[in-house]
Amino acid sequence: MKQITALSKLDLGDCLNLIKQLPDKSIDLILTDPPYNLGLFMHKRGTNIKGMRNNHFAYSGWDNLEFSQWTLVMKEFLLQCARVLKSKGSLIMFMSIIKVETIINLALNAGLYYKTVGIWHKTNPMPRNMNLHFINSTEPWLYFINDGHTGTFNNEGKPIHDYIETSTISSSEHKLGNHPTQKPKALLTHFIKLLSNENDVILDPFMGSGSTGVVCELLNRKFIGFELNEEYYNIARNRIKDKK
Ligand SMILES: C[S@@+](CC[C@H](N)C(=O)[O-])C[C@H]1O[C@@H](n2cnc3c(N)ncnc32)[C@H](O)[C@@H]1O
């Protein structure tokens, strides 16, 4: 791993290998956005994604595993999450709605405690084909605790609902990461403030353009990030250095 800033360490490669180098019980929070296993599903439906938008995840090449292979990757990944998370450490994972049950079952088998499925509601999604069907405006997230039933939860006495609303990523923020599934900083800020404290260690093993790392820098959390794709890795490194 390379120390990129005083707070952040990154590595380029397959997170299933890289995570094995992390010591047991060394991470306070895993906040991650892995491939949703939707690439082949969308190809098989023949959706004209290229016509809809350039730089679409379904043609990015990193979400093309068959369901059975993807399940094996997620199984191994969740076993490693249970190993590296501290006692009462938290895991937040974004996921496609049709894979939520699979992930919950794999996480339970890995020994994680299931807490919540929540929703991220995008307030200004593209109104694509709005006269034909419901506009796609939500993505689920899953919340687990390792080795305990509750972890850090900085709600400051306020009720926190199991959904969060933000706008989709602005074009100025998207320019910084240029990733097809880049998450807005506002969304990640919500989880990092709530589920971790300053100087905690946060891991994003599928970091893409490094959005989780940027927010960790801004909120004074230590960050460890892995990414398989060299182009995204370089973007993440620069964004994290620039805190943008
Ligand atoms: C859904 S995207 C994450 C986007 C990120 N949240 C952002 O804001 O930019 C998933 C990322 O995981 C990477 N990836 C896929 N398989 C991986 C693996 N085995 N190890 C490390 N990274 C992987 C992909 O290259 C992709 O950039």
The ligand as an SDF file (V2000), in Angstrom:
LIG
                    3D

 27 29  0  0  0  0  0  0  0  0999 V2000
  -19.4920    0.7370   -8.3920 C   0  0  0  0  0  0  0  0  0  0  0  0
  -17.8590    1.2210   -8.7370 S   0  0  0  0  0  0  0  0  0  0  0  0
  -17.4180    2.2830   -7.3800 C   0  0  0  0  0  0  0  0  0  0  0  0
  -17.5570    3.7540   -7.6980 C   0  0  0  0  0  0  0  0  0  0  0  0
  -17.2170    4.6530   -6.5230 C   0  0  0  0  0  0  0  0  0  0  0  0
  -18.2220    4.5700   -5.4860 N   0  0  0  0  0  0  0  0  0  0  0  0
  -17.0350    6.1100   -6.9210 C   0  0  0  0  0  0  0  0  0  0  0  0
  -17.6670    7.0040   -6.3080 O   0  0  0  0  0  0  0  0  0  0  0  0
  -16.2610    6.3870   -7.8660 O   0  0  0  0  0  0  0  0  0  0  0  0
  -16.9970   -0.2570   -8.4080 C   0  0  0  0  0  0  0  0  0  0  0  0
  -15.5100   -0.2070   -8.6780 C   0  0  0  0  0  0  0  0  0  0  0  0
  -14.9350   -1.4530   -8.2500 O   0  0  0  0  0  0  0  0  0  0  0  0
  -13.8500   -1.7610   -9.1000 C   0  0  0  0  0  0  0  0  0  0  0  0
  -13.6100   -3.2030   -8.9490 N   0  0  0  0  0  0  0  0  0  0  0  0
  -14.3250   -4.2190   -9.4870 C   0  0  0  0  0  0  0  0  0  0  0  0
  -13.8260   -5.3990   -9.0770 N   0  0  0  0  0  0  0  0  0  0  0  0
  -12.7920   -5.1200   -8.2390 C   0  0  0  0  0  0  0  0  0  0  0  0
  -11.8860   -5.9120   -7.4910 C   0  0  0  0  0  0  0  0  0  0  0  0
  -11.9590   -7.2420   -7.5210 N   0  0  0  0  0  0  0  0  0  0  0  0
  -10.9600   -5.2870   -6.7280 N   0  0  0  0  0  0  0  0  0  0  0  0
  -10.8780   -3.9300   -6.6970 C   0  0  0  0  0  0  0  0  0  0  0  0
  -11.7120   -3.1280   -7.3950 N   0  0  0  0  0  0  0  0  0  0  0  0
  -12.6480   -3.7130   -8.1540 C   0  0  0  0  0  0  0  0  0  0  0  0
  -14.3020   -1.3110  -10.4730 C   0  0  0  0  0  0  0  0  0  0  0  0
  -13.2050   -1.0390  -11.3240 O   0  0  0  0  0  0  0  0  0  0  0  0
  -15.1240   -0.0490  -10.1400 C   0  0  0  0  0  0  0  0  0  0  0  0
  -14.3420    1.1160  -10.2890 O   0  0  0  0  0  0  0  0  0  0  0  0
  1  2  1  0
  2  3  1  0
  2 10  1  0
  3  4  1  0
  4  5  1  0
  5  6  1  0
  5  7  1  0
  7  8  2  0
  7  9  1  0
 10 11  1  0
 11 12  1  0
 11 26  1  0
 12 13  1  0
 13 14  1  0
 13 24  1  0
 14 15  1  0
 14 23  1  0
 15 16  2  0
 16 17  1  0
 17 18  1  0
 17 23  2  0
 18 19  1  0
 18 20  2  0
 20 21  1  0
 21 22  2  0
 22 23  1  0
 24 25  1  0
 24 26  1  0
 26 27  1  0
M  CHG  2   2   1   9  -1
M  END
$$$$
